[in-house]
Amino acid sequence: MDLMSCLECNESVKMANRTILKESQIMKIHYITGIAAIFVVALHIMMRLVVPFEQSLEYDYIIANYKNIIYVLILESILVLISVHGFNGTRIILLELRQSRAWENMVTVVTISAMIGLIAYGTRTIILANGL
Amino acid sequence: MKEIERPTRNNLEGIGGWLNPSRYGWERISYWFQRLTGVFLLVYFIGHVYETSTIVNGQNAWESFLELTQTLWGHLFLIMVIGASTFHSANGIRLIFTHAGIGLGTPGRPDYPYNPASLNYRQKSGIWIALILAAAAMFYGFNVLFGV
């Protein structure tokens, strides 16, 4: 074994030790969040369609929605499920386009940060609208 | 131990490889649509989260932002979102089944013209069902939004 391959071997072991989730586990999460999102988004759309579409967008109607705890839980789950699914999908696309250790780490950090940011921003809206 | 080869440049074709129409079969169209609709829906979702956040600034802020989206182009954009989300969901379910080995068929002897057994009528039917469902959902959305 030459020095270079030995160093790469050690590096891959170290990286393997740092891996939190295997890619197969991440794909399971991707599929589960996708299937779950279909159901909660269907509920969200049905809530829009129980009244005429224009009425469903009225300020008072939407504020009343935000005060309904069950609907709030549906909105929060949509936010989390689609954010996880969407940003993991973006990560997968970006890793298909280019592969290197630095690129993978950068893509992972950026997508997780964006996911957390979007969930935080959406949760802020839900909490504030609930208090209006 | 064999030395690991360091690639000089990975995935040479990149996005150009995705968009190259000369090798398109139904499976490739489905692959490309799944990614295109996924990115489009994520962009819409981010915009939707921002749009709904205006409600915390009061009724005037909400209604003035709503005026931007309740237009002909806004409704046409929503119809695109309906079509994209329906295709992405239906085709995504097909891909989950495929990943689980369902609908791939059994391996056969590789005879000329060497058509892969995995790209069979079940897969093509799944893609067609996703496209038809997307068209039906867009038609329904058109009826709701334009009150036809």
HADDOCK unambig.tbl for C-alpha pairs under 7 A between the chains (distance, minus, plus):
assign (segid A and resid 1 and name CA) (segid B and resid 1 and name CA) 5.42 0.50 0.50
assign (segid A and resid 5 and name CA) (segid B and resid 3 and name CA) 5.45 0.50 0.50
assign (segid A and resid 5 and name CA) (segid B and resid 4 and name CA) 6.50 0.50 0.50
assign (segid A and resid 31 and name CA) (segid B and resid 96 and name CA) 6.94 0.50 0.50
assign (segid A and resid 59 and name CA) (segid B and resid 59 and name CA) 6.05 0.50 0.50
assign (segid A and resid 86 and name CA) (segid B and resid 42 and name CA) 5.72 0.50 0.50
assign (segid A and resid 97 and name CA) (segid B and resid 11 and name CA) 6.10 0.50 0.50
assign (segid A and resid 97 and name CA) (segid B and resid 14 and name CA) 5.18 0.50 0.50
assign (segid A and resid 98 and name CA) (segid B and resid 10 and name CA) 5.72 0.50 0.50
assign (segid A and resid 98 and name CA) (segid B and resid 11 and name CA) 5.95 0.50 0.50
assign (segid A and resid 99 and name CA) (segid B and resid 10 and name CA) 6.12 0.50 0.50
assign (segid A and resid 122 and name CA) (segid B and resid 49 and name CA) 5.98 0.50 0.50
assign (segid A and resid 125 and name CA) (segid B and resid 53 and name CA) 5.27 0.50 0.50
assign (segid A and resid 125 and name CA) (segid B and resid 56 and name CA) 6.67 0.50 0.50
assign (segid A and resid 128 and name CA) (segid B and resid 56 and name CA) 6.28 0.50 0.50
assign (segid A and resid 129 and name CA) (segid B and resid 56 and name CA) 5.56 0.50 0.50
